[in-house]
Amino acid sequence: KEARRYMELTALQKAGQIADLRTQVPYTLIPMQKVPGRKSMRATKYIADFVYTADGKTVVEDAKGYRDGAAYRLFTLKKKLMYEKYGIYVEEV
C-alpha cells in the first residue's frame, strides 16, 4: 500500500500538483528524558511515511493497511501528539 501511494504521489509531483515530497520524515514528539541516578529515556518519535506541500500547506500521510492491534493504538496516540505539538493532522491513506 505504501509503495502504491508513493507512485501516486510522485506522479502528482511531476504534474505539479504537489511539491517537496519526502519520505520517512522523523518528528520528535517527546524529547529524551534525563532522570538523575537512572538511565536516560530515549526520545519518542513519529516517522511519517510521506510529507509534502499542497496548496501552500504541509501534508503528512501515513499508509495504513490495518486498524486494529497494539501497533495501530500506538499510531493513534502518536497522531494525537503530532497535532498537539506541531498542529499537524496526520492523514491516513
C-alpha positions in Angstrom: 0.0 0.0 0.0 2.8 2.4 0.9 4.6 1.7 -2.4 1.5 2.3 -4.4 0.9 5.6 -2.6 4.5 6.6 -3.3 3.9 6.0 -7.0 0.7 8.2 -6.9 2.5 11.0 -5.1 5.5 11.0 -7.4 3.1 11.3 -10.3 1.3 14.2 -8.6 4.7 15.9 -8.0 5.7 15.5 -11.7 2.3 17.0 -12.7 3.0 20.0 -10.4 0.0 19.3 -8.1 2.2 18.8 -5.0 5.8 19.8 -4.1 8.7 18.8 -1.8 7.8 15.2 -1.5 9.8 13.5 1.3 9.6 10.0 2.8 10.3 8.6 6.2 10.4 12.0 7.9 11.1 11.9 11.7 9.3 14.1 14.2 10.3 14.2 17.8 7.1 14.1 19.9 8.7 13.9 23.4 12.4 14.7 23.9 14.9 12.5 25.7 14.3 12.5 29.4 17.2 12.5 31.8 16.4 11.1 35.2 19.0 11.7 37.9 20.5 8.4 39.1 18.8 6.4 36.3 19.3 5.6 32.7 18.1 8.3 30.3 14.8 7.6 28.5 15.0 7.8 24.7 13.0 10.4 22.8 9.6 9.4 21.4 9.4 9.9 17.7 6.9 9.5 14.9 8.2 8.7 11.5 5.8 9.9 8.8 5.6 7.8 5.6 5.1 10.9 3.4 5.4 14.7 3.8 4.7 17.1 1.0 3.3 20.6 0.3 -0.1 21.0 -1.4 -1.7 24.4 -1.8 1.0 26.0 0.4 0.3 23.7 3.3 2.3 20.8 4.8 0.6 17.5 4.4 1.7 14.4 6.5 0.4 11.0 5.4 0.7 7.5 6.9 -0.2 4.5 4.8 -2.2 2.0 7.0 -3.4 -1.4 5.9 -5.0 -2.2 9.2 -6.9 -0.6 12.0 -6.5 -2.9 15.0 -3.9 -4.2 17.3 -1.3 -2.6 19.6 0.7 -1.0 16.7 -2.4 0.9 15.5 -3.2 2.1 19.0 0.3 3.4 19.3 -0.1 5.1 16.0 -3.3 6.8 17.1 -1.5 8.1 20.2 1.4 9.5 18.1 -1.1 11.0 15.7 -2.7 12.9 18.6 0.7 14.1 19.8 1.6 15.3 16.3 -1.5 17.5 16.3 -0.8 18.7 19.9 2.9 19.5 19.3 3.0 20.6 15.7 -0.6 21.4 14.8 -0.3 18.8 12.0 -3.2 16.3 11.4 -1.8 13.1 10.1 -3.8 11.8 7.1 -4.3 8.0 7.0 -4.3 6.6 3.5 
